[in-house]
Amino acid sequence: MSPSIQSIQLAAEGAGEHRPLIITLFSLFVVATLAITVWAGRQTKGTEDFYAGGRQFSGFQNGLAISGDYMSAASFLGIAGAIAIAGYDGFLYSIGFLVAWLVALLLVAEPLRNSGRFTMGDVLAYRMRQRPVRTAAGTSTIVVSIFYLLAQMAGAGALVSLLLGITSETGKILIVVLVGIVMILYVSIGGMKGTTWVQMVKAVLLIAGTLLITFLVLWKFHFNVSELLGAAAEKSGKGAAFLEPGLKYGATATSKIDFISLGIALVLGTAGLPHILIRFYTVPTAQAARKSVNWAIGIIGTFYLMTIALGFGAAALLDPDTITTSNKAGNTAAPLLAQEIGGGADSTGGAILLATISAVAFATILAVVAGLTLASSSSFAHDLYVNVIRKGQATEKEEVRAARWATVFIGAAAIVLGAFARGLNVAGLVALAFAVAASANLPTILYSLFWKRFTTRGALWSIYGGLVSSVVLVLFSPVVSGKETSMFPGVDFHWFPLENPGLISIPLGFLLGWLGTVVSKEEPDAGKYAELEVRSLTGTGAH
Amino acid sequence: MYTDSTPPGEGTSGTESYREVQESPEFGELRHAYRSFAFPLTVAFITWYLLYVLLSNYAGGFMGTKVLGNLNIAFVFGIAQFLSTFLIAWWYSRHAATKLDPRAEAIKTRLEGDAS
């Protein structure tokens, strides 16, 4: 441990010189986005404004915002870092994250836009008994979003401290609190409209920053990808193996199965992430929802292609030790690369690029946590408070007030948990969020939309079954105990060998949805299904 | 703005006519045009993706074969996943615009026209 602590301190000293520039750029972003938030807040009056941004965004705008919501610090810094360390195996992540969008495009986005109003629960509970299904949908929305939020907060604390050169524990907690407060302000004041604009601004900044570094890296290698790969393979010290699958996941039979499990969770998880699903409500029609997913696929795909240049560029231009000692998981490879490509640690160019990329990373974290907070507070207010507790008998004003307060409470909870979660395994939390989304949400969404016989019991079994099985399997996996990299490395109570539960819990979610339906005596409501099917395919009566 | 004039269960045309629409040949055509395109394509791209995952796992030697300079089959396969994703998105959107949207629009106009 001691060499890495030493070099973190070294990196911290280096970062100290650029601190004023990083802080200035970051403050500019926060002030500008808060101004947008206040402006959006003035126009946010009813539930449709707060939850769905007035449904007036264009397909392109929403596509940008979806990209801003989806490209988290995990994909920007995490994938670039994973490629810089594990070479080709890091690249595998981005493919799963991208292909997943086809599930959203072909099966979920348009029917959801046509038949729901504000939350995922709207569609799941459409044909079912409202209260139990809404409770289940709200619970799984909040669980998925909180896991994802925790991962972002934990990552934010560590990363921001490193980039700003903050080493004291109090300083790191202060960063988490600061991120949390800005996020609460965005969402509680600006609602969906404010959050959407923050995400659009962030997406533009992130793409511009990545484009710049990619261009500089490719320029250095004469726009010859083969040359870049060759240089990366050589400098990594691993040779051709660096460009082949297997460095990270190929070690044992178990790690290979784990990789399959992760792959399935990634490709099926996206279309069940509540913070992504609610974005489809911000456009006026299903055609616009389709257009926004197409834009998102284009933007996110281009971005992931650029992370290849970033990751292999970092591997080619930085010493492997520099990357891993700064951050074990490689999370700082992209900022370090920016510094190197700008002229090195002591140059003005290097300082400016490092500050720019660091500020972009802050912006990325803020926009994503805002989206997650919005998804969980919307579901809390709309599904749990209004439809379960108040049985649908709340006025619009009460509902918006409940949603704003829910934002404050969920944000506060995220700050407290985030402060404790700083040491947790970030990748494990993100993979868990995807696995829960794919196991609990996706089966229920697909059955609800496409299977006539599906019943309330089926919905409850698949949501709770998927939710409980994925969480329990992770609890008893090496992510939590039994390994050096676990959350609790000192103890060992794991019996499930895989780090990702998807391989078991996703089929189980589908199976339980089917089984619950087959064994229930309840007659499915044919009239309601007719209504849902006609509305979801034609857009009749869409909100 | 509260445009919530059609809460679930009280659709513009009433539950009964939703069932009539659902059973109508026009809606049957729309459903068929959607499902017969989207479902097999979903199975196809997930299979194509899993093939990639499995080859990465169990066919390391094959994936490591160099094709052009330092570019190996694994890399080309990965880029192919990006391209196929772009292509499928474009293909579905074209199908939706020509085969689904006009049918959906016709049914929607008729239904909402009936109500007013």
Boltz contact constraints between the chains, C-beta under 6 A:
constraints:
  - contact:
      token1: [A, 46]
      token2: [B, 1]
      max_distance: 6.0
  - contact:
      token1: [A, 46]
      token2: [B, 2]
      max_distance: 6.0
  - contact:
      token1: [A, 48]
      token2: [B, 1]
      max_distance: 6.0
  - contact:
      token1: [A, 88]
      token2: [B, 74]
      max_distance: 6.0
  - contact:
      token1: [A, 91]
      token2: [B, 78]
      max_distance: 6.0
  - contact:
      token1: [A, 95]
      token2: [B, 78]
      max_distance: 6.0
  - contact:
      token1: [A, 95]
      token2: [B, 81]
      max_distance: 6.0
  - contact:
      token1: [A, 98]
      token2: [B, 85]
      max_distance: 6.0
  - contact:
      token1: [A, 99]
      token2: [B, 49]
      max_distance: 6.0
  - contact:
      token1: [A, 99]
      token2: [B, 85]
      max_distance: 6.0
  - contact:
      token1: [A, 102]
      token2: [B, 45]
      max_distance: 6.0
  - contact:
      token1: [A, 102]
      token2: [B, 88]
      max_distance: 6.0
  - contact:
      token1: [A, 105]
      token2: [B, 89]
      max_distance: 6.0
  - contact:
      token1: [A, 106]
      token2: [B, 38]
      max_distance: 6.0
  - contact:
      token1: [A, 106]
      token2: [B, 42]
      max_distance: 6.0
  - contact:
      token1: [A, 106]
      token2: [B, 92]
      max_distance: 6.0
  - contact:
      token1: [A, 126]
      token2: [B, 8]
      max_distance: 6.0
  - contact:
      token1: [A, 226]
      token2: [B, 69]
      max_distance: 6.0
  - contact:
      token1: [A, 226]
      token2: [B, 70]
      max_distance: 6.0
  - contact:
      token1: [A, 226]
      token2: [B, 71]
      max_distance: 6.0
  - contact:
      token1: [A, 229]
      token2: [B, 70]
      max_distance: 6.0
  - contact:
      token1: [A, 230]
      token2: [B, 70]
      max_distance: 6.0
  - contact:
      token1: [A, 243]
      token2: [B, 72]
      max_distance: 6.0
  - contact:
      token1: [A, 244]
      token2: [B, 64]
      max_distance: 6.0
  - contact:
      token1: [A, 244]
      token2: [B, 74]
      max_distance: 6.0
  - contact:
      token1: [A, 245]
      token2: [B, 56]
      max_distance: 6.0
  - contact:
      token1: [A, 245]
      token2: [B, 60]
      max_distance: 6.0
  - contact:
      token1: [A, 245]
      token2: [B, 63]
      max_distance: 6.0
  - contact:
      token1: [A, 245]
      token2: [B, 74]
      max_distance: 6.0
  - contact:
      token1: [A, 246]
      token2: [B, 60]
      max_distance: 6.0
  - contact:
      token1: [A, 256]
      token2: [B, 57]
      max_distance: 6.0
  - contact:
      token1: [A, 259]
      token2: [B, 57]
      max_distance: 6.0
  - contact:
      token1: [A, 260]
      token2: [B, 53]
      max_distance: 6.0
  - contact:
      token1: [A, 263]
      token2: [B, 53]
      max_distance: 6.0
  - contact:
      token1: [A, 267]
      token2: [B, 49]
      max_distance: 6.0
  - contact:
      token1: [A, 294]
      token2: [B, 89]
      max_distance: 6.0
  - contact:
      token1: [A, 294]
      token2: [B, 93]
      max_distance: 6.0
  - contact:
      token1: [A, 297]
      token2: [B, 89]
      max_distance: 6.0
  - contact:
      token1: [A, 301]
      token2: [B, 82]
      max_distance: 6.0
  - contact:
      token1: [A, 396]
      token2: [B, 2]
      max_distance: 6.0
  - contact:
      token1: [A, 527]
      token2: [B, 15]
      max_distance: 6.0
  - contact:
      token1: [A, 527]
      token2: [B, 19]
      max_distance: 6.0
  - contact:
      token1: [A, 530]
      token2: [B, 18]
      max_distance: 6.0
  - contact:
      token1: [A, 530]
      token2: [B, 19]
      max_distance: 6.0
  - contact:
      token1: [A, 530]
      token2: [B, 22]
      max_distance: 6.0
  - contact:
      token1: [A, 531]
      token2: [B, 11]
      max_distance: 6.0
  - contact:
      token1: [A, 531]
      token2: [B, 18]
      max_distance: 6.0
  - contact:
      token1: [A, 533]
      token2: [B, 22]
      max_distance: 6.0
  - contact:
      token1: [A, 534]
      token2: [B, 18]
      max_distance: 6.0
  - contact:
      token1: [A, 534]
      token2: [B, 21]
      max_distance: 6.0
  - contact:
      token1: [A, 534]
      token2: [B, 22]
      max_distance: 6.0
  - contact:
      token1: [A, 537]
      token2: [B, 30]
      max_distance: 6.0
  - contact:
      token1: [A, 538]
      token2: [B, 104]
      max_distance: 6.0
  - contact:
      token1: [A, 538]
      token2: [B, 107]
      max_distance: 6.0
  - contact:
      token1: [A, 538]
      token2: [B, 108]
      max_distance: 6.0
  - contact:
      token1: [A, 539]
      token2: [B, 108]
      max_distance: 6.0
  - contact:
      token1: [A, 540]
      token2: [B, 108]
      max_distance: 6.0
  - contact:
      token1: [A, 540]
      token2: [B, 111]
      max_distance: 6.0
  - contact:
      token1: [A, 541]
      token2: [B, 6]
      max_distance: 6.0
  - contact:
      token1: [A, 541]
      token2: [B, 11]
      max_distance: 6.0
  - contact:
      token1: [A, 541]
      token2: [B, 12]
      max_distance: 6.0
